């Protein structure tokens, strides 16, 4: 194996990772639950940026807080799945279809 190009390959890989991270930070995904009662917005790096709770859901939560907790959890998990899909799409476009295992 020719190790003379190893440093260059590692540098290129780091550059590609940095580009992907920057691209994901700019991606915004949004998910709702409970028919729009709860909305979660996060970026492609899975940082939650905003949670919106419909006032009617908040007022009904006074009698059943666990329902509101479940709606928030469902919206966060769905936004996370969308962020994962955005991450995979970003990796695919950066790698140009190399079809590397695990990516």
C-alpha positions in Angstrom: 0.0 0.0 0.0 1.3 3.4 -0.9 1.2 5.6 2.2 2.6 8.7 0.5 -0.8 9.9 -0.4 -2.4 9.0 2.9 -2.1 12.6 4.3 -3.7 14.1 1.2 -6.6 11.6 1.4 -7.2 12.4 5.0 -7.1 16.1 4.3 -9.7 15.6 1.5 -11.9 13.5 3.7 -11.8 16.2 6.4 -12.7 18.9 3.9 -15.6 16.9 2.6 -16.8 16.4 6.2 -16.5 20.1 6.9 -18.5 20.9 3.8 -21.2 18.4 4.8 -21.4 19.8 8.3 -21.8 23.4 6.9 -24.5 22.2 4.5 -26.4 20.4 7.2 -26.3 23.4 9.5 -28.2 25.3 6.8 -30.9 22.6 6.3 -34.1 23.1 8.2 -36.7 20.3 8.7 -40.0 20.6 10.4 -42.4 18.0 11.8 -45.8 18.1 13.4 -47.9 15.8 15.6 -51.4 15.8 16.8 -52.8 17.3 13.6 -50.6 20.3 14.0 -50.9 20.7 17.8 -47.1 20.5 18.1 -44.5 21.6 15.6 -40.8 21.1 15.9 -38.1 22.7 13.7 -34.5 21.5 13.7 -31.6 21.8 11.5 -29.8 19.0 9.6 -27.4 18.6 12.5 -30.4 17.7 14.8 -30.3 21.0 16.8 -33.8 21.8 17.8 -34.5 25.4 16.8 -38.1 25.9 17.8 -41.0 24.1 19.3 -44.5 25.5 18.7 -47.5 24.4 20.8 -51.0 25.3 19.6 -52.8 27.2 22.3 -55.7 24.7 22.2 -53.3 21.8 22.9 -51.7 23.8 25.7 -55.1 24.4 27.4 -56.2 20.8 27.0 -52.8 19.7 28.5 -53.9 21.2 31.8 -55.9 18.0 32.4 -53.5 15.6 30.6 -49.9 16.7 30.5 -48.7 13.3 29.3 -50.6 13.7 26.1 -48.7 16.9 25.4 -45.4 15.3 26.3 -46.2 12.4 23.9 -47.0 14.9 21.1 -43.8 16.8 21.6 -41.8 13.5 21.6 -43.5 12.4 18.4 -42.7 15.6 16.6 -39.1 15.7 17.8 -38.6 12.1 16.6 -40.2 12.8 13.2 -38.0 15.9 12.8 -35.0 13.8 13.7 -35.9 11.2 11.0 -36.2 14.0 8.5 -32.8 15.4 9.6 -31.3 11.9 9.1 -32.7 11.7 5.6 -31.3 15.2 4.8 -27.9 14.0 6.1 -27.9 10.9 3.9 -28.9 13.0 0.9 -26.1 15.4 1.6 -23.5 12.6 2.0 -24.7 11.0 -1.3 -24.4 14.3 -3.2 -20.9 15.0 -1.8 -19.6 11.5 -2.4 -20.9 11.5 -5.9 -22.6 8.1 -5.6 -19.4 6.2 -4.5 -21.8 3.9 -2.5 -19.5 3.5 0.5 -20.7 1.1 3.1 -22.1 2.8 6.2 -22.9 6.1 4.5 
